Amino acid sequence: MNRYQAETGIVAAGAFFHSKGWVPATSGNFSTRLTENFLITKSGVHKGTIHTSDLILIDEKGTILPDENIHPGAVSVKTSAETLLHLDIYTHFPEAKVVFHIHSPSGTVLSK
């Protein structure tokens, strides 16, 4: 999968999951494996209105990499608190290509 496909896939997934009520507002986070690195949603991004500029390029340790899609003056250029969880999944499951971490209201209520 190339970067364009990865970005458009995450944007489409965000809109779909939000329409189902599975990622209200800024809850949850999404990532995808690229050839050598990963894309992950910025912290605090509304998942129903994700834009490709809301994705951060990171390495296998979670370090944010230089990326022409991130504007230097961007307000929030930090990854989510669950970044290491995403990377752990990719490490333990090399066949995994994407991680969609959602917080559906019913799933959240059941987990309490």
N, CA, C and O atoms as a GROMACS GRO file, in nm:
protein
  448
    1MET      N    1   0.085  -0.117   0.000
    1MET     CA    2   0.000   0.000   0.000
    1MET      C    3   0.090   0.124   0.000
    1MET      O    4   0.184   0.132   0.079
    2ASN      N    5   0.062   0.219  -0.089
    2ASN     CA    6   0.141   0.341  -0.090
    2ASN      C    7   0.082   0.443   0.008
    2ASN      O    8  -0.025   0.422   0.064
    3ARG      N    9   0.154   0.552   0.027
    3ARG     CA   10   0.111   0.650   0.127
    3ARG      C   11  -0.026   0.710   0.093
    3ARG      O   12  -0.109   0.726   0.182
    4TYR      N   13  -0.048   0.743  -0.032
    4TYR     CA   14  -0.177   0.800  -0.071
    4TYR      C   15  -0.292   0.705  -0.035
    4TYR      O   16  -0.393   0.749   0.020
    5GLN      N   17  -0.277   0.578  -0.066
    5GLN     CA   18  -0.380   0.479  -0.033
    5GLN      C   19  -0.400   0.469   0.118
    5GLN      O   20  -0.513   0.460   0.166
    6ALA      N   21  -0.289   0.471   0.192
    6ALA     CA   22  -0.297   0.464   0.338
    6ALA      C   23  -0.372   0.584   0.394
    6ALA      O   24  -0.459   0.570   0.480
    7GLU      N   25  -0.336   0.703   0.347
    7GLU     CA   26  -0.401   0.824   0.397
    7GLU      C   27  -0.550   0.828   0.364
    7GLU      O   28  -0.632   0.856   0.451
    8THR      N   29  -0.584   0.799   0.239
    8THR     CA   30  -0.725   0.804   0.201
    8THR      C   31  -0.805   0.695   0.272
    8THR      O   32  -0.923   0.714   0.301
    9GLY      N   33  -0.742   0.582   0.298
    9GLY     CA   34  -0.809   0.475   0.372
    9GLY      C   35  -0.840   0.515   0.515
    9GLY      O   36  -0.949   0.487   0.565
   10ILE      N   37  -0.746   0.580   0.581
   10ILE     CA   38  -0.770   0.624   0.718
   10ILE      C   39  -0.877   0.733   0.722
   10ILE      O   40  -0.964   0.732   0.810
   11VAL      N   41  -0.872   0.827   0.629
   11VAL     CA   42  -0.974   0.932   0.622
   11VAL      C   43  -1.113   0.871   0.603
   11VAL      O   44  -1.208   0.909   0.671
   12ALA      N   45  -1.124   0.776   0.511
   12ALA     CA   46  -1.253   0.710   0.486
   12ALA      C   47  -1.300   0.630   0.607
   12ALA      O   48  -1.418   0.631   0.641
   13ALA      N   49  -1.207   0.560   0.672
   13ALA     CA   50  -1.243   0.481   0.791
   13ALA      C   51  -1.293   0.573   0.902
   13ALA      O   52  -1.390   0.541   0.971
   14GLY      N   53  -1.227   0.686   0.919
   14GLY     CA   54  -1.272   0.780   1.022
   14GLY      C   55  -1.414   0.827   0.998
   14GLY      O   56  -1.494   0.832   1.092
   15ALA      N   57  -1.446   0.863   0.875
   15ALA     CA   58  -1.581   0.908   0.843
   15ALA      C   59  -1.682   0.795   0.865
   15ALA      O   60  -1.790   0.818   0.919
   16PHE      N   61  -1.647   0.674   0.822
   16PHE     CA   62  -1.737   0.559   0.839
   16PHE      C   63  -1.760   0.526   0.986
   16PHE      O   64  -1.874   0.515   1.031
   17PHE      N   65  -1.651   0.511   1.062
   17PHE     CA   66  -1.664   0.477   1.204
   17PHE      C   67  -1.741   0.585   1.280
   17PHE      O   68  -1.821   0.554   1.368
   18HIS      N   69  -1.716   0.712   1.246
   18HIS     CA   70  -1.788   0.820   1.312
   18HIS      C   71  -1.936   0.814   1.278
   18HIS      O   72  -2.020   0.837   1.366
   19SER      N   73  -1.971   0.784   1.153
   19SER     CA   74  -2.112   0.776   1.114
   19SER      C   75  -2.186   0.666   1.190
   19SER      O   76  -2.308   0.673   1.207
   20LYS      N   77  -2.114   0.565   1.235
   20LYS     CA   78  -2.173   0.455   1.312
   20LYS      C   79  -2.175   0.485   1.462
   20LYS      O   80  -2.233   0.409   1.540
   21GLY      N   81  -2.111   0.596   1.504
   21GLY     CA   82  -2.105   0.631   1.646
   21GLY      C   83  -1.996   0.556   1.721
   21GLY      O   84  -1.998   0.551   1.844
   22TRP      N   85  -1.901   0.499   1.650
   22TRP     CA   86  -1.797   0.418   1.713
   22TRP      C   87  -1.677   0.498   1.758
   22TRP      O   88  -1.598   0.451   1.839
   23VAL      N   89  -1.662   0.620   1.706
   23VAL     CA   90  -1.552   0.708   1.748
   23VAL      C   91  -1.607   0.849   1.767
   23VAL      O   92  -1.585   0.937   1.683
   24PRO      N   93  -1.677   0.870   1.876
   24PRO     CA   94  -1.732   1.004   1.899
   24PRO      C   95  -1.621   1.108   1.912
   24PRO      O   96  -1.527   1.091   1.991
   25ALA      N   97  -1.632   1.213   1.835
   25ALA     CA   98  -1.541   1.328   1.842
   25ALA      C   99  -1.395   1.286   1.830
   25ALA      O  100  -1.354   1.229   1.729
   26THR      N  101  -1.316   1.314   1.934
   26THR     CA  102  -1.171   1.290   1.926
   26THR      C  103  -1.128   1.157   1.986
   26THR      O  104  -1.008   1.131   2.000
   27SER      N  105  -1.222   1.073   2.022
   27SER     CA  106  -1.185   0.945   2.085
   27SER      C  107  -1.121   0.851   1.983
   27SER      O  108  -1.142   0.865   1.862
   28GLY      N  109  -1.044   0.756   2.032
   28GLY     CA  110  -0.982   0.656   1.946
   28GLY      C  111  -0.865   0.711   1.867
   28GLY      O  112  -0.833   0.830   1.875
   29ASN      N  113  -0.802   0.624   1.790
   29ASN     CA  114  -0.692   0.664   1.703
   29ASN      C  115  -0.669   0.554   1.601
   29ASN      O  116  -0.702   0.438   1.624
   30PHE      N  117  -0.613   0.593   1.489
   30PHE     CA  118  -0.591   0.500   1.377
   30PHE      C  119  -0.446   0.508   1.334
   30PHE      O  120  -0.381   0.612   1.343
   31SER      N  121  -0.396   0.394   1.285
   31SER     CA  122  -0.260   0.393   1.230
   31SER      C  123  -0.254   0.293   1.116
   31SER      O  124  -0.341   0.207   1.100
   32THR      N  125  -0.148   0.306   1.037
   32THR     CA  126  -0.124   0.212   0.929
   32THR      C  127   0.026   0.194   0.909
   32THR      O  128   0.105   0.286   0.932
   33ARG      N  129   0.062   0.077   0.866
   33ARG     CA  130   0.202   0.045   0.839
   33ARG      C  131   0.234   0.085   0.695
   33ARG      O  132   0.163   0.049   0.602
   34LEU      N  133   0.342   0.160   0.679
   34LEU     CA  134   0.397   0.188   0.547
   34LEU      C  135   0.514   0.093   0.528
   34LEU      O  136   0.531   0.001   0.608
   35THR      N  137   0.593   0.111   0.426
   35THR     CA  138   0.704   0.018   0.401
   35THR      C  139   0.800   0.011   0.519
   35THR      O  140   0.830  -0.098   0.569
   36GLU      N  141   0.848   0.126   0.564
   36GLU     CA  142   0.945   0.126   0.675
   36GLU      C  143   0.894   0.197   0.799
   36GLU      O  144   0.945   0.174   0.909
   37ASN      N  145   0.794   0.283   0.785
   37ASN     CA  146   0.745   0.363   0.896
   37ASN      C  147   0.595   0.346   0.910
   37ASN      O  148   0.536   0.255   0.852
   38PHE      N  149   0.534   0.434   0.987
   38PHE     CA  150   0.392   0.425   1.017
   38PHE      C  151   0.328   0.563   1.010
   38PHE      O  152   0.395   0.664   1.030
   39LEU      N  153   0.199   0.565   0.981
   39LEU     CA  154   0.119   0.687   0.993
   39LEU      C  155   0.023   0.666   1.108
   39LEU      O  156  -0.035   0.558   1.121
   40ILE      N  157   0.006   0.767   1.192
   40ILE     CA  158  -0.088   0.759   1.303
   40ILE      C  159  -0.159   0.893   1.317
   40ILE      O  160  -0.101   0.998   1.287
   41THR      N  161  -0.283   0.890   1.362
   41THR     CA  162  -0.357   1.014   1.379
   41THR      C  163  -0.296   1.097   1.491
   41THR      O  164  -0.247   1.044   1.591
   42LYS      N  165  -0.300   1.229   1.471
   42LYS     CA  166  -0.255   1.322   1.574
   42LYS      C  167  -0.347   1.312   1.695
   42LYS      O  168  -0.464   1.274   1.684
   43SER      N  169  -0.294   1.345   1.809
   43SER     CA  170  -0.374   1.352   1.930
   43SER      C  171  -0.477   1.464   1.917
   43SER      O  172  -0.445   1.572   1.868
   44GLY      N  173  -0.599   1.438   1.962
   44GLY     CA  174  -0.702   1.540   1.965
   44GLY      C  175  -0.774   1.568   1.835
   44GLY      O  176  -0.845   1.667   1.824
   45VAL      N  177  -0.757   1.482   1.735
   45VAL     CA  178  -0.821   1.502   1.605
   45VAL      C  179  -0.960   1.439   1.604
   45VAL      O  180  -0.977   1.325   1.648
   46HIS      N  181  -1.059   1.512   1.554
   46HIS     CA  182  -1.195   1.458   1.541
   46HIS      C  183  -1.193   1.352   1.432
   46HIS      O  184  -1.158   1.381   1.318
   47LYS      N  185  -1.229   1.229   1.466
   47LYS     CA  186  -1.216   1.118   1.371
   47LYS      C  187  -1.316   1.124   1.256
   47LYS      O  188  -1.293   1.062   1.152
   48GLY      N  189  -1.425   1.197   1.272
   48GLY     CA  190  -1.520   1.209   1.163
   48GLY      C  191  -1.478   1.309   1.057
   48GLY      O  192  -1.536   1.312   0.948
   49THR      N  193  -1.378   1.390   1.087
   49THR     CA  194  -1.334   1.492   0.992
   49THR      C  195  -1.182   1.489   0.974
   49THR      O  196  -1.119   1.593   0.955
   50ILE      N  197  -1.124   1.371   0.980
   50ILE     CA  198  -0.979   1.358   0.962
   50ILE      C  199  -0.940   1.408   0.823
   50ILE      O  200  -1.010   1.385   0.725
   51HIS      N  201  -0.830   1.477   0.819
   51HIS     CA  202  -0.770   1.520   0.692
   51HIS      C  203  -0.633   1.456   0.684
   51HIS      O  204  -0.576   1.418   0.787
   52THR      N  205  -0.580   1.443   0.565
   52THR     CA  206  -0.448   1.378   0.551
   52THR      C  207  -0.341   1.452   0.630
   52THR      O  208  -0.242   1.390   0.671
   53SER      N  209  -0.356   1.581   0.652
   53SER     CA  210  -0.258   1.655   0.732
   53SER      C  211  -0.270   1.625   0.882
   53SER      O  212  -0.190   1.673   0.961
   54ASP      N  213  -0.371   1.546   0.921
   54ASP     CA  214  -0.388   1.505   1.061
   54ASP      C  215  -0.315   1.375   1.092
   54ASP      O  216  -0.330   1.320   1.201
   55LEU      N  217  -0.237   1.326   0.996
   55LEU     CA  218  -0.162   1.201   1.015
   55LEU      C  219  -0.014   1.233   1.034
   55LEU      O  220   0.043   1.315   0.962
   56ILE      N  221   0.046   1.167   1.130
   56ILE     CA  222   0.186   1.191   1.164
   56ILE      C  223   0.268   1.070   1.122
   56ILE      O  224   0.228   0.955   1.144
   57LEU      N  225   0.382   1.097   1.061
   57LEU     CA  226   0.475   0.992   1.022
   57LEU      C  227   0.566   0.961   1.141
   57LEU      O  228   0.631   1.050   1.195
   58ILE      N  229   0.570   0.832   1.182
   58ILE     CA  230   0.654   0.792   1.295
   58ILE      C  231   0.737   0.670   1.256
   58ILE      O  232   0.707   0.600   1.160
   59ASP      N  233   0.842   0.646   1.334
   59ASP     CA  234   0.922   0.526   1.314
   59ASP      C  235   0.876   0.417   1.410
   59ASP      O  236   0.777   0.434   1.480
   60GLU      N  237   0.948   0.304   1.413
   60GLU     CA  238   0.907   0.189   1.494
   60GLU      C  239   0.919   0.213   1.644
   60GLU      O  240   0.871   0.132   1.723
   61LYS      N  241   0.982   0.324   1.685
   61LYS     CA  242   0.992   0.359   1.827
   61LYS      C  243   0.892   0.466   1.868
   61LYS      O  244   0.883   0.502   1.985
   62GLY      N  245   0.816   0.517   1.771
   62GLY     CA  246   0.718   0.620   1.799
   62GLY      C  247   0.773   0.762   1.784
   62GLY      O  248   0.704   0.859   1.816
   63THR      N  249   0.895   0.774   1.734
   63THR     CA  250   0.954   0.906   1.713
   63THR      C  251   0.890   0.971   1.591
   63THR      O  252   0.878   0.909   1.485
   64ILE      N  253   0.849   1.096   1.606
   64ILE     CA  254   0.790   1.170   1.495
   64ILE      C  255   0.901   1.204   1.396
   64ILE      O  256   1.004   1.258   1.433
   65LEU      N  257   0.877   1.170   1.270
   65LEU     CA  258   0.974   1.192   1.164
   65LEU      C  259   0.942   1.319   1.085
   65LEU      O  260   0.826   1.360   1.077
   66PRO      N  261   1.044   1.381   1.027
   66PRO     CA  262   1.018   1.498   0.941
   66PRO      C  263   0.922   1.458   0.829
   66PRO      O  264   0.934   1.350   0.771
   67ASP      N  265   0.828   1.545   0.800
   67ASP     CA  266   0.725   1.512   0.702
   67ASP      C  267   0.674   1.639   0.637
   67ASP      O  268   0.633   1.732   0.706
   68GLU      N  269   0.675   1.643   0.507
   68GLU     CA  270   0.628   1.762   0.435
   68GLU      C  271   0.479   1.788   0.454
   68GLU      O  272   0.434   1.899   0.426
   69ASN      N  273   0.402   1.690   0.502
   69ASN     CA  274   0.258   1.710   0.524
   69ASN      C  275   0.228   1.782   0.655
   69ASN      O  276   0.117   1.832   0.674
   70ILE      N  277   0.326   1.789   0.746
   70ILE     CA  278   0.305   1.856   0.874
   70ILE      C  279   0.357   1.998   0.862
   70ILE      O  280   0.475   2.020   0.835
   71HIS      N  281   0.269   2.094   0.882
   71HIS     CA  282   0.309   2.234   0.873
   71HIS      C  283   0.383   2.274   0.999
   71HIS      O  284   0.339   2.238   1.109
   72PRO      N  285   0.494   2.346   0.988
   72PRO     CA  286   0.576   2.382   1.105
   72PRO      C  287   0.497   2.452   1.215
   72PRO      O  288   0.529   2.435   1.333
   73GLY      N  289   0.397   2.530   1.181
   73GLY     CA  290   0.319   2.602   1.281
   73GLY      C  291   0.197   2.527   1.331
   73GLY      O  292   0.111   2.586   1.397
   74ALA      N  293   0.188   2.399   1.301
   74ALA     CA  294   0.070   2.322   1.342
   74ALA      C  295   0.052   2.325   1.493
   74ALA      O  296   0.149   2.319   1.568
   75VAL      N  297  -0.073   2.335   1.536
   75VAL     CA  298  -0.103   2.346   1.679
   75VAL      C  299  -0.069   2.218   1.752
   75VAL      O  300  -0.001   2.221   1.855
   76SER      N  301  -0.115   2.106   1.703
   76SER     CA  302  -0.093   1.979   1.773
   76SER      C  303  -0.014   1.883   1.683
   76SER      O  304  -0.067   1.827   1.587
   77VAL      N  305   0.112   1.867   1.715
   77VAL     CA  306   0.191   1.770   1.642
   77VAL      C  307   0.246   1.672   1.744
   77VAL      O  308   0.366   1.663   1.767
   78LYS      N  309   0.153   1.599   1.804
   78LYS     CA  310   0.192   1.492   1.894
   78LYS      C  311   0.103   1.372   1.868
   78LYS      O  312  -0.013   1.386   1.828
   79THR      N  313   0.158   1.257   1.893
   79THR     CA  314   0.083   1.134   1.871
   79THR      C  315  -0.005   1.105   1.991
   79THR      O  316   0.008   1.169   2.095
   80SER      N  317  -0.093   1.010   1.976
   80SER     CA  318  -0.183   0.975   2.085
   80SER      C  319  -0.109   0.900   2.195
   80SER      O  320   0.003   0.851   2.176
   81ALA      N  321  -0.174   0.892   2.308
   81ALA     CA  322  -0.117   0.818   2.421
   81ALA      C  323  -0.104   0.670   2.390
   81ALA      O  324  -0.025   0.601   2.454
   82GLU      N  325  -0.180   0.620   2.293
   82GLU     CA  326  -0.178   0.478   2.258
   82GLU      C  327  -0.080   0.443   2.146
   82GLU      O  328  -0.084   0.332   2.094
   83THR      N  329   0.007   0.534   2.109
   83THR     CA  330   0.102   0.509   2.000
   83THR      C  331   0.182   0.382   2.024
   83THR      O  332   0.196   0.300   1.932
   84LEU      N  333   0.233   0.363   2.144
   84LEU     CA  334   0.315   0.244   2.172
   84LEU      C  335   0.232   0.117   2.165
   84LEU      O  336   0.285   0.011   2.132
   85LEU      N  337   0.104   0.124   2.196
   85LEU     CA  338   0.014   0.009   2.182
   85LEU      C  339   0.004  -0.030   2.035
   85LEU      O  340   0.011  -0.148   2.001
   86HIS      N  341  -0.013   0.068   1.948
   86HIS     CA  342  -0.018   0.041   1.804
   86HIS      C  343   0.111  -0.026   1.758
   86HIS      O  344   0.108  -0.126   1.687
   87LEU      N  345   0.224   0.030   1.800
   87LEU     CA  346   0.354  -0.024   1.757
   87LEU      C  347   0.376  -0.164   1.811
   87LEU      O  348   0.437  -0.248   1.744
   88ASP      N  349   0.327  -0.191   1.931
   88ASP     CA  350   0.338  -0.326   1.990
   88ASP      C  351   0.259  -0.427   1.906
   88ASP      O  352   0.304  -0.539   1.884
   89ILE      N  353   0.142  -0.387   1.861
   89ILE     CA  354   0.061  -0.475   1.775
   89ILE      C  355   0.136  -0.504   1.646
   89ILE      O  356   0.143  -0.620   1.603
   90TYR      N  357   0.194  -0.403   1.583
   90TYR     CA  358   0.269  -0.423   1.460
   90TYR      C  359   0.391  -0.513   1.482
   90TYR      O  360   0.427  -0.591   1.394
   91THR      N  361   0.455  -0.501   1.598
   91THR     CA  362   0.571  -0.583   1.629
   91THR      C  363   0.532  -0.730   1.648
   91THR      O  364   0.598  -0.819   1.594
   92HIS      N  365   0.426  -0.754   1.723
   92HIS     CA  366   0.384  -0.891   1.754
   92HIS      C  367   0.303  -0.957   1.642
   92HIS      O  368   0.292  -1.079   1.637
   93PHE      N  369   0.249  -0.876   1.555
   93PHE     CA  370   0.170  -0.928   1.444
   93PHE      C  371   0.219  -0.863   1.315
   93PHE      O  372   0.157  -0.770   1.264
   94PRO      N  373   0.331  -0.912   1.260
   94PRO     CA  374   0.392  -0.851   1.142
   94PRO      C  375   0.299  -0.843   1.021
   94PRO      O  376   0.321  -0.762   0.931
   95GLU      N  377   0.196  -0.926   1.018
   95GLU     CA  378   0.102  -0.923   0.907
   95GLU      C  379   0.000  -0.808   0.920
   95GLU      O  380  -0.071  -0.777   0.824
   96ALA      N  381  -0.007  -0.746   1.039
   96ALA     CA  382  -0.102  -0.636   1.060
   96ALA      C  383  -0.062  -0.516   0.976
   96ALA      O  384   0.054  -0.475   0.976
   97LYS      N  385  -0.158  -0.460   0.906
   97LYS     CA  386  -0.133  -0.343   0.821
   97LYS      C  387  -0.196  -0.216   0.876
   97LYS      O  388  -0.146  -0.107   0.849
   98VAL      N  389  -0.305  -0.228   0.953
   98VAL     CA  390  -0.372  -0.113   1.013
   98VAL      C  391  -0.419  -0.147   1.154
   98VAL      O  392  -0.442  -0.264   1.186
   99VAL      N  393  -0.433  -0.044   1.236
   99VAL     CA  394  -0.492  -0.059   1.369
   99VAL      C  395  -0.596   0.052   1.383
   99VAL      O  396  -0.564   0.170   1.370
  100PHE      N  397  -0.719   0.013   1.410
  100PHE     CA  398  -0.826   0.107   1.436
  100PHE      C  399  -0.865   0.090   1.582
  100PHE      O  400  -0.930  -0.008   1.618
  101HIS      N  401  -0.827   0.184   1.665
  101HIS     CA  402  -0.858   0.182   1.808
  101HIS      C  403  -0.980   0.272   1.827
  101HIS      O  404  -0.970   0.394   1.820
  102ILE      N  405  -1.094   0.210   1.852
  102ILE     CA  406  -1.218   0.286   1.863
  102ILE      C  407  -1.268   0.286   2.007
  102ILE      O  408  -1.227   0.202   2.088
  103HIS      N  409  -1.355   0.379   2.038
  103HIS     CA  410  -1.416   0.392   2.170
  103HIS      C  411  -1.567   0.401   2.153
  103HIS      O  412  -1.627   0.504   2.184
  104SER      N  413  -1.628   0.296   2.104
  104SER     CA  414  -1.773   0.303   2.087
  104SER      C  415  -1.837   0.319   2.225
  104SER      O  416  -1.790   0.260   2.322
  105PRO      N  417  -1.943   0.398   2.233
  105PRO     CA  418  -2.008   0.419   2.364
  105PRO      C  419  -2.050   0.287   2.429
  105PRO      O  420  -2.030   0.269   2.549
  106SER      N  421  -2.109   0.196   2.352
  106SER     CA  422  -2.154   0.070   2.413
  106SER      C  423  -2.035  -0.015   2.458
  106SER      O  424  -2.042  -0.079   2.563
  107GLY      N  425  -1.927  -0.017   2.381
  107GLY     CA  426  -1.808  -0.093   2.420
  107GLY      C  427  -1.743  -0.033   2.544
  107GLY      O  428  -1.693  -0.106   2.630
  108THR      N  429  -1.743   0.098   2.553
  108THR     CA  430  -1.685   0.166   2.669
  108THR      C  431  -1.768   0.138   2.793
  108THR      O  432  -1.711   0.114   2.900
  109VAL      N  433  -1.898   0.141   2.782
  109VAL     CA  434  -1.985   0.112   2.896
  109VAL      C  435  -1.966  -0.032   2.942
  109VAL      O  436  -1.959  -0.058   3.062
  110LEU      N  437  -1.958  -0.125   2.849
  110LEU     CA  438  -1.940  -0.266   2.886
  110LEU      C  439  -1.807  -0.292   2.955
  110LEU      O  440  -1.796  -0.385   3.034
  111SER      N  441  -1.707  -0.212   2.925
  111SER     CA  442  -1.574  -0.237   2.981
  111SER      C  443  -1.557  -0.184   3.123
  111SER      O  444  -1.458  -0.213   3.189
  112LYS      N  445  -1.652  -0.107   3.169
  112LYS     CA  446  -1.640  -0.045   3.303
  112LYS      C  447  -1.686  -0.135   3.413
  112LYS      O  448  -1.681  -0.097   3.530
   0.00000   0.00000   0.00000
